[in-house]
Amino acid sequence: MVEQFPLKELVLGSSPSGGTMNYVYFLFLNNGKIYKGFTCDLKRRIGEHKSGKVDSTKNKDPKLIHYEAYFLKEDAERREKYLKTTYGRRDIKRQLSSLLEYLKLKN
């Protein structure tokens, strides 16, 4: 029999992993590229990017443009890994096409 998560837990926003959500996030950089990352503390991680503590986004004015929340860490990690493939990059560009067009015109 498949174990199911109680609906009450899902509705209240706690995850089966102890209450921590896991995030895949997307930053738009001033060079027109999209940075993809994974974290269990989105606010802290975005702060690290904005303050220049992350070499990949340092001096690139990172802007949070999208994020996805997952109950299970494994799901978030799998999604991030997929989004870094050719098919994943194509999917996210298609999904966020209107926003990306707006941001590129604005920069």
ABEGO torsion letter per residue (X at the ends): XBBBBBAAAAAAGBBAAGGBBBBBBBBBBAAGBBBBBBBABAAAAAAAAAAGABAAABGAGBBBABBBBBABAAAAAAAAAAAABAAAAAAAAAAAAAAAAAAAAAX
